[in-house]
Every structure is written in structure tokens, then in C-alpha cells.
Amino acid sequence: MQHHTSSGQQETDGESPHARTLFEAFMDHSPAITYVKDERGRYVYTNRANASRFGMPISGKTDAELFSPELARQHQLQDAKVLEEGQAQEFTETSVEDDGEHTWHTIKFPVRDVEGRRFVGAMSFDVTDRKRIEDELRKTRDQQEGHIRERTQELNQANGSLRQLSARLLGLQDEERRRIARELHDSVGQMLVALGLNLGSIEGEAQGLNPELTRALVEHRALLQDAINEVRIVSYILHPPLLDETGLASAIRWYVEGFEERSDVAVQLDVPANFSRLSQEIETALFRIMQECLTNIVRHSHSKTAGVKVTQTEEQVVFTVRDAGRGIPREKLMRIKQLSGAGVGLRGIKERVRELGGILDIESDDTGTIVTVNLPVSAIEPPITPSQGCPEEKQA
């Protein structure tokens, strides 16, 4: 083992001056700080970079004479670990130098001389600049991630507000449909019926009058009856009274029957006979979803057949509408599922399902399209229909 003479180091017997000079030149030109300590923690070798770091020879000194107590203790523990485990170890540490705080990446390793004595060799690299850049990058990244989180939170809040607004609009739309249906039935419908009665009275008194006048009255009364029927149909389509009075199952059966007559599409209906009432929100949502799906079959699928199926358990209701039409192209189907290519009707379906905590699935190929809606129902009480009354009324 040799020791740098400029630091009070001694020369090992038998070592050539040339080898010693070459070794010292090699270590003194290394960008790393290198040193060797004996088992008692005394420096027995150091290169020029380390010697200039302290501005004095450090051979024979210990860490306690060069560093703060805390840092000296840290070095002692590191050296003990290297000697105990007998293998190289890597450490990151900081020290306060004349020009400020520095960060070091140190590799320490066990060394034995020809006599078997143990030493700790070390190479320390000043990574202060790299650490500063890493800290700045980390700080920038954290700031960016913070901005992203804030922006994401803002977007989530905006999306939540939009979903609430959409749900509110759908609710208002349903209420407006219910109001218009009631007005058509109770006001316009009744006025048309009254007009029909008046025409009937005039027709009875006009039997002996001009035949052309009588024929015109008959035609007008027939047209009026058609108008009454159309108003009733529009009123029921806007909001069928059966939906409130007897529930979803009856409203579906009534609507499908009328849909087959209006569209010339044969619908296979599968609704359990013991299908029980659901909440008003779910019954209204499923009825509107069925309306939209069957309307899309007429507008886009051009299928001559369709199927509507409802299954119910204590926890959920599954509603399925299928057709045997030309299907939805794959690219358009992907856009629909992402809502980027969905029309107003499908967006409304998705919003209704989402508002009720359900799942919407749309599958389509060249054999047809299947729309499946799965809604949880366990936590929602069904409405009390007028026929059911309340417990007090039943007891009375």
C-alpha cells in the first residue's frame, strides 16, 4: 500500500518509483475524489482533488476531525457496513463546502493489502449540478402534474355540472311532455269531442236539407274524428297514462301494439307476467329508451322485425331492444360508444342510463343491432299507483 508523499503518505517496499508516479498521476487527474481509510477510520491515501478540498494534508486524520459530528457518524456507519458485508456499497450524501452545499455519489468498497489488513476504498463524484437539475425537473414536473390535476378537477366538475344539467333537461323534457299530453287530452281533445257532438246534432237536423250539405257534414265529422284520434295518439305517445297508472309493462305493450300498426315492423315482445312496478324515474327512462330505439329502427336500420325484452330481479332490471337490420358500421359504432358520433337520441339514452347508475351496451354487425340497458333497482322504491292507494285508505 502506497501513500501520497505530499499528504504525508509513505511508500510501500518494493514498489517502483515509476509505478508510484503513474498511479498518483492517474488518481490526481481523476474527476472523482478518491481515498483509502484503515479499519480505525484514518485516511491512509487521498488524491489531489480530495486534499485540495480541505486545503491541508489529511493523511492520518479521521472523519471526526474533518466533518461535522453528524456527517462523521454517517461515514463511520457506511465504512462499517462495507467492512462487515465485504462488498461494494453506493451512497448519496451532502456536505457543506466553502462554496455551498454539495451532493456526492460515493462508491465504497473493501480492500486488503498483502498482509491481509482491511481498508475501505472510496470514489466520490460531485453530482451537485445533476442533483440541482433533477430537483428543478422534479419541481417542474410536480408543478405540471399539479396543474394537470387542477385542470382535471375543473374538467370533472364541469362534466359533473353538464351531466346534472343534462339530467335536469331530460327531467324537464319529460315533465313538459307530460304537461302537453295532459293539455292535449284534457283541453284540445275535449274541445274536439264537443265539436263532434255539435256536428252530430247539426247532421241530425240537416237530414231533410240539401244533400250536398248533409254529405259535407258527414265528411267533416269523419275528419274531426280522425283529428280526435290523432290528438289522442300524439298525447299518449308524449306520455301514455298507462305509464303512471299501471306501470311500465302495460305502457310497453300498448306502445308496441301501436308502433307495429304505424311502422309495419313486427315486434316480438317479452315482458314477464309478474313484472313489478319500478320507480317513476326508471319506468320513464326505460320507456323513453324503448321509444328512441324503435324510432331508430325505422329511421336507420330498416329492419322488418324487432325484439323488446325486459327481465327483472331484486337488484336490477335488464332492458334489451334488438333488430335484424343492416347494422352500424364499425367506425361509427366506435364513435357512438365514445359519444363523439352519437346523435341527440343516443346521447339522451346514455345520459338517462348514467343518471340512474346503469350500464349501456350497444353491439352491432351486419346481422343487426342490440341495445342493452342494465339498471340497478334495489335502492329505489316503486311508486304508489292510484289503484294501490295508501295503507290507511286500504284499511278504511
C-alpha positions in Angstrom: 0.0 0.0 0.0 1.4 3.4 -1.0 0.8 6.8 0.4 1.0 10.1 -1.4 4.1 11.9 -0.1 2.6 15.3 -0.5 0.0 14.2 2.1 2.3 12.6 4.5 2.0 9.2 2.7 4.6 6.5 2.9 6.0 4.3 0.1 5.4 0.5 0.1 8.6 -1.5 -0.1 9.5 -3.0 -3.5 7.2 -0.6 -5.4 8.9 1.0 -8.4 9.0 4.8 -8.4 7.7 4.7 -12.0 4.6 2.7 -10.9 4.0 5.0 -8.0 4.3 8.1 -10.1 1.9 6.7 -12.7 -0.6 5.7 -10.1 -0.5 9.2 -8.5 -0.8 10.9 -11.9 -3.8 8.7 -12.7 -5.6 9.3 -9.5 -4.8 13.0 -9.3 -6.3 13.6 -12.8 -9.4 11.7 -11.9 -12.6 13.8 -11.7 -13.6 11.8 -8.7 -12.4 12.2 -5.1 -10.6 9.0 -4.1 -9.3 7.9 -0.7 -8.5 4.9 1.4 -9.1 4.6 5.2 -7.9 1.9 7.6 -10.2 0.0 9.9 -9.9 2.7 12.5 -11.2 5.3 10.0 -7.8 7.1 9.4 -7.1 8.3 5.9 -4.0 6.5 4.6 -4.4 7.7 1.0 -6.1 10.5 -0.9 -5.8 12.0 -4.3 -5.1 15.7 -5.1 -8.7 16.6 -5.5 -9.6 15.5 -2.0 -6.6 17.1 -0.5 -7.3 20.4 -2.1 -10.9 20.1 -0.9 -9.7 20.5 2.7 -6.7 22.8 1.9 -4.4 20.7 4.1 -2.9 17.2 4.3 -5.4 14.8 5.7 -3.3 11.6 6.0 -3.8 10.1 9.4 -6.9 12.1 10.2 -10.3 10.8 10.8 -13.8 12.0 9.7 -14.4 13.4 13.1 -11.5 15.8 12.5 -12.8 16.9 9.1 -16.6 16.9 9.2 -19.5 17.7 11.4 -20.4 15.1 14.0 -23.5 14.1 12.2 -21.7 13.6 8.8 -18.7 11.9 10.5 -21.1 9.4 12.2 -22.7 8.8 8.8 -19.3 8.0 7.2 -18.4 5.7 10.1 -21.6 3.7 9.7 -21.0 3.4 5.9 -17.5 2.2 6.4 -18.6 -0.4 9.0 -21.2 -1.7 6.6 -18.7 -2.1 3.8 -16.3 -4.0 6.0 -19.0 -6.1 7.6 -20.6 -7.2 4.3 -17.4 -7.4 2.3 -18.8 -5.9 -0.8 -19.1 -2.5 -2.6 -21.9 -0.2 -1.5 -23.2 3.1 -3.0 -24.3 6.1 -1.0 -25.7 9.6 -1.7 -24.7 12.3 0.8 -24.4 16.0 1.2 -21.7 18.2 2.7 -21.3 21.9 3.2 -18.2 23.2 1.3 -16.8 26.7 1.1 -19.0 27.4 -2.0 -22.1 26.0 -0.5 -23.8 22.6 -0.2 -22.7 19.8 -2.4 -24.2 16.4 -3.2 -21.9 13.4 -3.6 -22.5 10.0 -5.1 -20.0 7.7 -3.3 -18.9 4.1 -4.1 -17.2 2.4 -1.2 -15.5 -1.0 -1.4 -13.4 -3.2 0.8 -9.6 -3.5 0.1 -6.9 -5.9 1.6 -3.2 -5.4 1.4 -0.6 -8.1 1.0 -0.5 -8.6 4.8 -4.3 -9.1 5.0 -5.1 -5.8 6.6 -8.5 -4.4 5.8 -9.2 -0.9 4.3 -12.1 1.0 2.9 -11.5 2.5 -0.6 -13.9 5.1 -1.9 -14.6 7.2 -5.0 -16.9 10.2 -4.6 -18.4 12.0 -7.6 -19.8 15.6 -7.2 -23.3 15.3 -8.6 -24.4 18.7 -7.3 -25.3 20.1 -10.7 -27.0 16.9 -11.7 -29.0 16.9 -8.5 -29.9 20.6 -8.9 -31.2 19.8 -12.5 -33.0 16.8 -11.3 -34.6 18.8 -8.5 -35.6 21.5 -10.9 -37.0 18.9 -13.3 -38.9 17.2 -10.4 -40.2 20.6 -9.3 -41.3 21.4 -12.8 -42.9 18.0 -13.2 -44.7 18.3 -9.9 -45.9 21.8 -10.9 -47.2 20.4 -14.2 -48.8 17.5 -12.5 -50.4 19.9 -10.1 -51.7 22.0 -13.0 -53.0 18.8 -14.7 -54.7 17.7 -11.5 -56.3 21.1 -11.1 -57.4 21.2 -14.7 -58.7 17.6 -14.5 -60.6 18.5 -11.3 -62.0 21.5 -13.1 -63.0 19.4 -16.1 -64.6 16.8 -13.8 -66.5 19.5 -12.1 -67.6 20.9 -15.4 -68.6 17.5 -16.7 -70.5 16.9 -13.5 -72.3 20.1 -13.9 -73.1 19.3 -17.5 -74.3 15.9 -16.5 -76.5 17.4 -13.9 -77.8 20.0 -16.4 -78.4 17.2 -18.9 -80.3 15.2 -16.4 -82.3 18.2 -15.4 -83.1 19.0 -19.0 -84.2 15.4 -19.6 -86.4 15.6 -16.5 -87.9 18.9 -17.6 -88.4 17.4 -21.0 -90.4 14.5 -19.5 -92.4 16.9 -17.4 -93.1 19.1 -20.4 -94.2 16.1 -22.4 -96.5 15.0 -19.5 -98.0 18.5 -19.4 -98.5 18.8 -23.1 -100.0 15.3 -23.2 -102.4 16.3 -20.4 -103.3 19.6 -22.2 -104.0 17.8 -25.5 -106.2 15.2 -23.8 -108.0 17.4 -21.3 -108.3 20.6 -23.3 -107.8 20.2 -27.1 -109.2 16.7 -27.0 -112.3 17.7 -25.1 -112.9 20.6 -27.3 -112.7 18.4 -30.4 -115.1 15.9 -28.8 -117.5 18.8 -28.1 -117.2 20.0 -31.6 -118.0 16.5 -32.8 -121.2 16.4 -30.7 -122.3 19.7 -32.2 -121.6 18.5 -35.7 -123.7 15.4 -34.9 -126.6 17.5 -33.7 -126.4 19.6 -36.9 -126.2 16.5 -39.0 -129.3 15.1 -37.4 -131.3 18.3 -38.1 -129.9 18.6 -41.6 -131.3 15.2 -42.9 -134.1 16.9 -44.8 -131.9 19.7 -46.1 -129.6 20.0 -49.1 -128.0 16.5 -49.7 -124.6 18.2 -50.5 -124.7 20.0 -47.2 -125.5 16.7 -45.4 -122.7 14.9 -47.2 -120.2 17.7 -46.3 -121.3 17.5 -42.6 -120.6 13.7 -42.7 -117.2 14.3 -44.2 -116.3 17.0 -41.7 -117.4 14.8 -38.8 -115.2 11.9 -40.1 -112.3 14.3 -40.5 -112.9 15.5 -36.9 -112.9 12.0 -35.6 -109.6 11.4 -37.4 -108.2 14.6 -35.7 -109.5 13.4 -32.3 -107.8 10.0 -32.8 -104.5 11.7 -33.9 -104.6 14.0 -30.9 -105.2 11.0 -28.6 -102.3 9.1 -30.2 -99.9 12.1 -30.0 -101.0 12.7 -26.4 -100.4 9.0 -25.5 -97.0 8.9 -27.3 -95.9 12.1 -25.5 -96.8 10.4 -22.2 -99.0 7.4 -22.0 -101.4 7.5 -19.0 -100.7 3.8 -18.5 -97.1 4.5 -17.5 -98.4 6.4 -14.4 -101.5 4.3 -13.8 -100.4 0.7 -14.3 -96.7 0.8 -14.9 -94.0 0.1 -17.5 -95.2 -3.3 -18.6 -98.6 -2.1 -19.7 -97.2 1.1 -21.3 -94.7 -1.0 -23.3 -97.4 -3.4 -24.5 -99.6 -0.5 -25.6 -96.8 1.4 -27.3 -95.5 -1.7 -29.2 -99.0 -2.5 -30.4 -99.4 1.0 -31.9 -95.9 1.0 -33.2 -96.5 -2.1 -35.2 -99.6 -0.5 -36.8 -97.8 2.7 -37.6 -94.4 1.3 -38.8 -95.2 -2.1 -40.3 -92.4 -3.6 -38.1 -93.2 -6.8 -36.4 -92.1 -6.6 -32.7 -91.5 -9.7 -30.6 -92.3 -8.6 -27.0 -91.0 -10.5 -24.0 -92.2 -9.0 -20.7 -92.8 -11.2 -17.6 -96.4 -11.5 -16.5 -95.3 -10.8 -12.9 -93.2 -7.7 -13.8 -93.5 -5.4 -10.8 -93.5 -1.6 -10.6 -90.3 0.4 -10.6 -89.6 3.9 -9.6 -91.1 6.6 -11.8 -87.6 7.7 -12.9 -86.7 4.2 -14.1 -90.0 3.5 -15.7 -89.9 6.8 -17.6 -86.3 6.3 -18.6 -86.9 2.8 -20.0 -90.0 3.8 -21.8 -88.1 6.7 -23.5 -85.2 4.5 -24.3 -87.6 2.0 -26.0 -89.2 4.8 -28.0 -85.8 6.0 -29.2 -84.6 2.5 -30.1 -87.7 1.6 -32.0 -87.7 5.0 -33.8 -84.0 4.4 -34.8 -85.0 1.0 -36.3 -87.5 2.7 -38.6 -85.1 5.6 -39.5 -81.8 3.8 -39.8 -82.0 0.1 -39.6 -84.9 -0.6 -41.9 -85.4 -3.9 -40.2 -88.8 -5.5 -40.6 -88.5 -7.2 -37.3 -87.6 -6.1 -33.8 -87.4 -7.6 -30.3 -88.1 -6.0 -26.9 -87.2 -7.9 -23.8 -87.4 -7.0 -20.1 -86.0 -9.1 -17.3 -86.2 -8.2 -13.6 -84.5 -9.3 -10.4 -84.4 -7.8 -6.9 -81.2 -6.0 -7.7 -81.6 -5.0 -11.4 -83.7 -4.7 -14.5 -82.2 -5.5 -17.9 -83.9 -4.0 -21.0 -82.9 -5.2 -24.5 -84.0 -3.9 -27.9 -82.7 -5.8 -31.0 -83.3 -5.7 -34.7 -82.3 -7.6 -37.8 -81.3 -4.6 -39.9 -78.2 -3.6 -41.7 -76.3 -2.7 -38.6 -74.0 0.1 -37.7 -70.5 0.4 -39.4 -67.7 -0.4 -37.1 -66.1 3.1 -37.2 -69.4 4.8 -36.5 -70.1 2.3 -33.7 -66.8 3.2 -32.0 -67.6 6.9 -32.3 -71.1 6.3 -30.9 -69.6 4.4 -27.9 -67.3 7.4 -27.3 -70.3 9.8 -27.8 -68.3 11.7 -30.5 -70.5 10.4 -33.2 -73.7 9.9 -31.2 -76.9 11.8 -32.2 -79.1 13.6 -29.8 -81.3 10.5 -29.2 -78.4 8.2 -28.3 -76.8 10.9 -26.1 -80.1 11.2 -24.3 -80.2 7.4 -23.7 -76.7 7.4 -22.4 -77.4 10.4 -20.0 -80.6 8.7 -18.7 -78.6 5.5 -18.0 -75.7 7.3 -16.4 -78.0 9.3 -14.2 -79.6 6.1 -12.9 -76.2 4.5 -12.3 -76.7 1.9 -15.0 -74.7 0.4 -17.9 -75.4 0.9 -21.6 -74.1 -1.5 -24.2 -74.5 -1.3 -28.0 -73.4 -4.1 -30.2 -73.9 -4.2 -34.0 -72.8 -6.1 -37.1 -74.2 -6.9 -40.5 -76.9 -9.1 -38.9 -78.4 -6.3 -36.7 -78.1 -4.2 -33.6 -78.6 -5.0 -29.9 -79.0 -2.3 -27.3 -78.9 -3.4 -23.7 -79.6 -1.3 -20.7 -78.8 -2.6 -17.2 -80.2 -0.5 -14.3 -79.9 -1.1 -10.5 -83.2 -1.0 -8.8 -82.6 -2.4 -5.3 -82.3 1.0 -3.6 -85.3 2.6 -5.3 -88.9 2.3 -4.1 -91.6 1.8 -6.7 -94.4 4.5 -7.0 -97.8 4.1 -5.3 -100.3 3.9 -8.1 -103.8 5.4 -7.7 -105.3 1.9 -7.7 -103.0 0.9 -4.8 -103.8 3.8 -2.6 -102.1 4.2 0.7 -102.2 1.8 3.7 -104.7 4.0 5.6 -107.1 4.0 2.6 -106.9 0.3 2.2 -107.7 -0.2 5.9 -110.6 2.2 5.7 
